[in-house]
Amino acid sequence: MARKPRFCPAGVPQHIIHRGANRQFIFKNTADFEFYLTKLTSYSNQFGVQLLVWVLMSNHVHLLVTPSNDDAITIMMQRLAGSYGRYFNTRYKCTGPIWEGRFKNIPVINPTHLEQIKAYIENNPVRAGICGDESQYRWSSAFSGRR
C-alpha cells in the first residue's frame, strides 16, 4: 500500500518533528549538531524552505518552517535525513535507519497558534531541564549567540 502524500502547501508554516529510532541519541557530540545544522541550512536554502525557529535535541528535532512550494519540505527532509543518516552511520560504525520513520508535520494555520508553536519549540531545552533559559541552549534558534 502506498504512503499518503504529505500535505505541506506552499506558504503554510509547518511544525516538523523528527525523532531518532527508539528515541536513541542522534546527536552525540558537537560535530554531529554542527553537521546537521549545516545541512539543514544548506537544504532549506536550496529547496526554498524558510526556517522560522528550530531546536536540535539529543534524540529529536523540532522545526518550524514555511515552504515556497508544495514539495519543498518533503524533498528537504528526505535529503536531510538521508545525508545525516549516512554521516551518523559512518561516524559511529552503525547500519540501518537512525530515524523513527518519516518526519511528522503539522500545518499551522492560526497566527496565535504560530506564536505558541515558536515558544514551544524554543523552550524545549528548558522543559527538558538542560538549561534555565532558552537563550542558553546552543542548538536552538533562540541561542543568544545567534541573534
PyMOL commands that set and color helices and strands:
alter all, ss='L'
color gray80, all
select helices_A, chain A and resi 21-23+30-47+72-91+111-122+124-127+134-136
alter helices_A, ss='H'
color red, helices_A
select strands_A, chain A and resi 14-19+49-56+60-67+104-107
alter strands_A, ss='S'
color yellow, strands_A
deselect
rebuild
show_as cartoon
